């Protein structure tokens, strides 16, 4: 890319750009909705140029106008293709959903090398009706500070975040978008034969397994509510382990565990050896769990192995917030549930890498000591974190309802155009959680990820072409 006159350093990304030049924004894969196209249209209305690379049939279905090109090559060909595309079109920004998706991981590294700003977005930390938008990525890659004093200083003059829920959308709407896109991708062999979806389960298998759970959801919820009420009334110390979905990107790419059962094994062993004999441990299934993993059998087997069969309870349904309000503490890998637990004053211990795992917010003691000394979150620290997140890396809206999508797209476009992603006070480079991730054995770079996942034949074939 040739140097231009009158260049300055972008205060957010470090990439050079002209003071008054329009941005050229390249969109990669988005969520299963028309959200990225809405953002692009908003950017075009602001006078910027937008481009799109479609990787799959669902990408094409959601957006296939003159701004789009299709990549049908092998994953191993993607880095060279993307770099050529960025240079040829003078791209200033890349925008994508889920930073650890293999194609997007490559994009982050190439963008950093070329001085292109990378903007990742996902479901919000401050759910239900928020999305997250950060430079480079989330969790391990997040540039959100891990210095509490710096967070307090950056948040000191910011107004409180209005947490009024404005943009609701029914579950069926999100589910319909997800099902349609995944069914379309079942025909990728015809249109995009080399696309690597990087799914933990085959989508059709997920849907078949989910149907029985939907049929009996109300019954499970009644049983779970009774059990939660009994535990609350028992006056025993109660700890909660809210399970994430095994297919969750945050779990698969930002934690040391190959499977959630490995995390359960670690937690059960520690609880058995160090928790008070009267303490109870509740394993809470994710409300969207597909029913594929035999959690009841896994929990029963591990509890029996560690001699805590009568002290461990599996809850499938019920109101998690009620449980957290009365719990002595909660343990999780890196679920955003941790922020909800902190909000209601529940002590939290994080086992993986999470942006909210901060002194004063979560317990920094080893897991073995957490059971006896569960450090409660400091309300003032939480308010500072919420204010800084809300103004710098959170956008109110969603990916599915018309009103929620329009509001979020307009705000994200404005932040991209104005260089306001992660502003104010959230650009801590190098990413402050990188070293902790490596200490836990979490792959950070694309090369490390290939080495870690290269044990499977599919990944070897994908990267070798």
Secondary structure, 3 states (H helix, E strand, C coil): CCCCCCEEECCCCCCEEECCCCCEEEECCCCCCCHHHHHHHHHHHCCCEEEEEECCHHHHHHCCCCCEEECCCCHHHHHHHHHHHHHHHCCCEEEEECCCCHHHHHHHHHHHHHCCEEEEEEECCCCCCEEEEEECCCHHHCCCCCCHHHHHHHHCCCCCCCCCCCCCCCHHHHHHHHHHHHHHHCCHHHHCCCCCCCCCCCHHHHHHHHHHHHHCHHHHHHHHHHHHHHHHHCCCCEEEEECCCCCCHHHHHCCCCCCHHHHHHHHHHHHHHHCCCCCEEEEECCCCCCCCCCHHHHHHHHHHHCCCHHHEEEECCCCHHHHHHHCCEEEECCCCHHHHHHHCCCCEEECCCCCCCCECCECCCCHHHHCCCCCCCCHHHHHHHHHHHHHHCEEECCCCCHHHHHHHHHHHHHHHHHCCCCCCCCCCCCCCCHHHHHHCCCCCCHHHHHHHHCCCHHHHHHHHC
